[in-house]
Amino acid sequence: MALVQRFRSSRASWIDAAAIVAALGVGLALTRLPLLPLAAALVGGAVIFAILVEPLIGLGLTLLAAPFSALERFQWGLPLDSSQVLLALTLGAWLLRGLARRQVRFCFAPLLAPLLIFTGVAALSLWNALSLTAGLRELLKWLQIIAVYLFVVESINRNRLPWLIGMTLAAALVQAGLGIWQFGLSDWGPEHFAIAGTPFYRAFGTFHQPNPFAGYMGLALPLVVGIVISNFKSEISNLKFHLLFPASCFLPPASCFFSPASCFLLFPCALLLAGGLVASWSRGAWLGAAAAMAVMAAFWPRRWWLGVGVVSVLVVLVVGGNALGMLPSVVRDRLADLTQYAQFYDVRGVGVNDANYAVIERLAHWQAAVDMIRWNLWTGVGWGNYEAAYPSFHLLNWPYALGHAHNFLLNITAETGLPGLLAYLGMWAAIFWQTLRALSRTSGWQRGLALGVLGVWVHLHVHNLFDNLYVSNLWIHLGVLLGMLAIIEQAKDK
């Protein structure tokens, strides 16, 4: 009955009708095929139909499939992973429906200008690129960020936002669960991921590397924390209700974020994501998460001095606990190595051993990026071309590129020159400004979401001092968060 009403009310019903006809045609055409191809075709047809009917489903499936890109490339060597196909279908369905209804508009996309400016300035460096393919791949990445941002702004309203939040967190929770299993429950892992002195292995999810997996955990955890602490008072005052009625924990996603049950539902989610972050054994991610939580604690109270006091207490507790040896020795040793990563010095001629290999390797790539900047200050070596240009700038004992400089600010400056760096910093200044404005103008769950997004931005930039998180389709996640930020601003203005 609901489907019939949808056909009657929608001016774009011909798209839904065409999808049904196409799905039936494909099903009839494949009746003679073996069972497995037939099942795959039917599932594919059902997915396409669902995306055409509701593009938000396509975005949810894209977020779920995005972390599997590295695994798919490793297993099948395909040039295009499933998340890219799903994203193309989602954006195509959205545009088709919008054109049919004559409702494609971007009346509230305040970050569109800085995103386009950075993308345009960075794209100018492609004229000097050694590998145009690598440059176009990087350009496509940022065009997808813009497209996802516009899709969320135009098609998701405040009432549908909880579903998008739930889909975003569900995708991260799948990876967190897999990572914890890899860490201590699988009893097996790649030899180079083994944690010395323990029976555990560094978690990597489906990313094939612990660092991007850790980055993903760090880009999801602040969202949960922000939403939970925004409802902290209501959670405490309604604690007895949930103890008496445990079934209230199983509310639908559209309401759980704004009800007292959110604490009972989201606390386990936060613990799972934090567990995945710890299991990654990534120092950069740990530092990024600590910075994110500190900034969120500082901005949580509306009176800034209270927030600064909370952060000061937390810092004293952590530093004091470390000094008194209250932290596990293996964790203290891991944190002590962070001081080496904060230094920058010439590593030519430095002896390499098992203890300093990771640090020297990273510094060698930083040094190569600095040389690229020195020789190409204004034009860069070409967007996405760090790896292509690396053979001309590498140090003697480090001939193989890691794909990027393991410091995004150095990486973007080396590739796009000083203009690209300034455009990148200007874009993020605009994003931080809008985030802080949303934080000051909203309340309740919306303020919690803004606080969580602020934590995500902090983690991204701190972690990017040691890595590059614009990899493995993580940029789709960032595009969604930019759209969420615009939605709560839009709801407030209305």
HELIX and SHEET records of a PDB file:
HELIX    1   1 ALA A    2  SER A    9  1                                   8    
HELIX    2   2 SER A   13  ALA A   29  1                                  17    
HELIX    3   3 LEU A   35  VAL A   53  1                                  19    
HELIX    4   4 PRO A   55  ALA A   65  1                                  11    
HELIX    5   5 ALA A   66  PHE A   68  5                                   3    
HELIX    6   6 SER A   69  TRP A   76  1                                   8    
HELIX    7   7 SER A   82  ARG A  101  1                                  20    
HELIX    8   8 LEU A  112  LEU A  124  1                                  13    
HELIX    9   9 SER A  125  ASN A  128  5                                   4    
HELIX   10  10 LEU A  132  SER A  155  1                                  24    
HELIX   11  11 LEU A  161  ILE A  180  1                                  20    
HELIX   12  12 TRP A  181  LEU A  185  3                                   5    
HELIX   13  13 GLU A  191  PHE A  193  5                                   3    
HELIX   14  14 PRO A  210  SER A  230  1                                  21    
HELIX   15  15 PHE A  232  SER A  237  1                                   6    
HELIX   16  16 LEU A  239  LEU A  244  1                                   6    
HELIX   17  17 PRO A  246  PHE A  250  5                                   5    
HELIX   18  18 PRO A  253  CYS A  256  1                                   4    
HELIX   19  19 SER A  262  SER A  280  1                                  19    
HELIX   20  20 ARG A  283  PHE A  299  1                                  17    
HELIX   21  21 TRP A  304  ALA A  323  1                                  20    
HELIX   22  22 SER A  329  ALA A  336  1                                   8    
HELIX   23  23 LEU A  338  TYR A  341  1                                   4    
HELIX   24  24 TYR A  357  TRP A  375  1                                  19    
HELIX   25  25 TYR A  386  ALA A  389  1                                   4    
HELIX   26  26 TYR A  390  SER A  392  5                                   3    
HELIX   27  27 PHE A  408  ARG A  441  1                                  34    
HELIX   28  28 GLY A  444  HIS A  463  1                                  20    
HELIX   29  29 LEU A  474  ASP A  493  1                                  20    
END                                                                             
